[in-house]
Amino acid sequence: MEYITAFLVGGAICALVQILVDRTKLMPGRIMVLLVCTGAVLGFCGIYQPFQDMAGSGASVPLLGFGNLLWKGVKEAVDQNGFLGIFMGGFKASAVGISAALIFGYIASFIFDPKMKK
């Protein structure tokens, strides 16, 4: 049942974002920033964690989950280190995911040959 819930919630998030892409003139980069910031704000309000507990990977994998992860990292680092935690908490919390994206992107650049449009 966890897989079905994760699939339905993740699919609903993706469908809502696709509607946002199709119906507005927002650029994809701005939509991505909007999603990360929305996840952080929902985490701050205490709304996202219960939602993530219910939906599992369907809520933690999209960019909303990344924003929530950044928020949790900053909150923990501020509790431990004070003001400096604002600057290092998000990096500590998301280091594994960011590192994996960089490494796999680098490996993919060796495997695939991009073709430039003229």
N, C-alpha and C positions, 0 to 999 in steps of 0.2 A: 504494500500500500504506500510505503514511503516513496517508491519510484514514481508511482502514478501522481502523488501529490506534488513532488518536485517537478515532474514534467508539466503538469497543468499550471502550476504557479509560475514557473520559468517561462512557459509558453505565453501565459497571459501578460507577463511583463514585456516580453518581446513583441507581442501583438500591439500593446499600448504604445510602445516606443515606435513601432513601424507606422502606426496611425499618426503619431507626432511628426515623423519624418515626412510622410505623404501630405499631410494637411497644413503644415507650416512651412515657412521659408527659412527655418533655422538650419544652419550648416551642421553636418554630423559632429564636428568637434565641439560645438556649443551644446548639442544634445548630450554628448558624453559627459561634459562638465556639469550640466544640469542634473544628470543622473547621479553622479558621484556626490555632488552637493546635497541633493535630495536625500540620499542614503545617510549622509552625515547628520543632517537636520533631523531626520526621523529617528536616528540613533540617539541624538541628544534629547529628543522628546520622550524617549523610552518606548517608542512604538515599534521600531524595527526588530529589536531582539525577540519579542514574543512571536512576531510574524516569521522570523527566521527559524525559530525553534519549531514552529508548526510546519513550515514549508521545506526545511532542510536545504539541500543544494539548489533548489529552485529559487531560493531567495539569496543564498550566499554567493553564488557564482556570477550573476549579473553585476553591472557596475553599481547598482544600488547597494549591494553587499560589500563592494570595495569601499564605498564611502562610509558605511557603517564600521568596517574594519579600521579605517583610518581614525574615525571618531573614538573607537574603543582604545586604540593605541595611544592617542593623544591624552585621553582621560586618565589612563593608567600612568603614563609618564609624568603628567602634571601632579598626580597624587604623590609620586615618588620623588620627583626632581624639582618641583615647583615650576616657575616660569619657563625654564629651559626645556621642559617636557613638551611644550607646544611645538618646538622645532624638531625634536627627535622622536617623539612617540609614534607618529604616522609611519616614519621610515622603519622603525623597529618592528612594528606590527605587520607591515606589508612586504618586508624584505624578501621573503621566500617567493612570493608570487611575482614580484617585479623581477627578481633574478631569473626565475624560470622563463618569464616572457622574453627577457633579453637573450638568454642562452639559446632557447629554441628558435627565436628569430634569427640569430646569428647562424645557427646550423641550417635553417631553411634557406638562407642567402647563398650557401654553398651548393645546395641541392637543386634549387630552381634557378632558371635563367630568365630574368625579367626582360620584357620587350618594351622598349620605349615607343610611345605613340608619336607619330610625326605631325 
